[in-house]
């Protein structure tokens, strides 16, 4: 099955700096890669996603890049703000058969210091 | 703003007791997922339903866990008997499956503590 590795497990940055979180996946058939943000005590919520036919996608201060050859994808947050502090999860979904389940990384705790 | 709902939000129980968690998926969604979240393991998929039929429960301890969808508006996750190692937050998520639709919408979770 799919295996997703996420690094780093914790990340601390100063407000205004950029933050980068990286994930690798094992199944070359995976074709969809979402990122979820989970604030303390809240539910995970989708913030951005990318499909395997696209190399980069941007939405305001967040962007995701995908390298299919190397089987890794990254989340980039620019001009970080204290409200960006949360746990971020990457995930990968295989296109095998009719199986649409996601495999999640173990998460990155991002702390943005004012 | 349609949302996935879960009950109870918090549950404290004694070891050996039965625990039932309920989830109401977003109306019209055809897939339901149950996840368990712990600090050590992160988000683990326990069960996955499509059109109320179980597709994958390989992540679920079969001896004590069971998941069902009695109808399209209700999914249940049951633990019997519960053990302290089951303490975790259990999330339900729903989605509309297909290549065009991707997002899984998570419920608020049930925080389970087994003493």
Interface residues (C-beta under 8 A of the other chain):
Chain A: X32 X34 X36 X42 X43 X44 X45 X46 X49 X89 X93 X95 X98 X99 X100 X101 X102 X103 X104 X105 X106 X107
Chain B: X31 X33 X41 X42 X43 X45 X48 X50 X55 X56 X91 X95 X97 X98 X99 X102 X103 X104 X106 X107 X108 X109
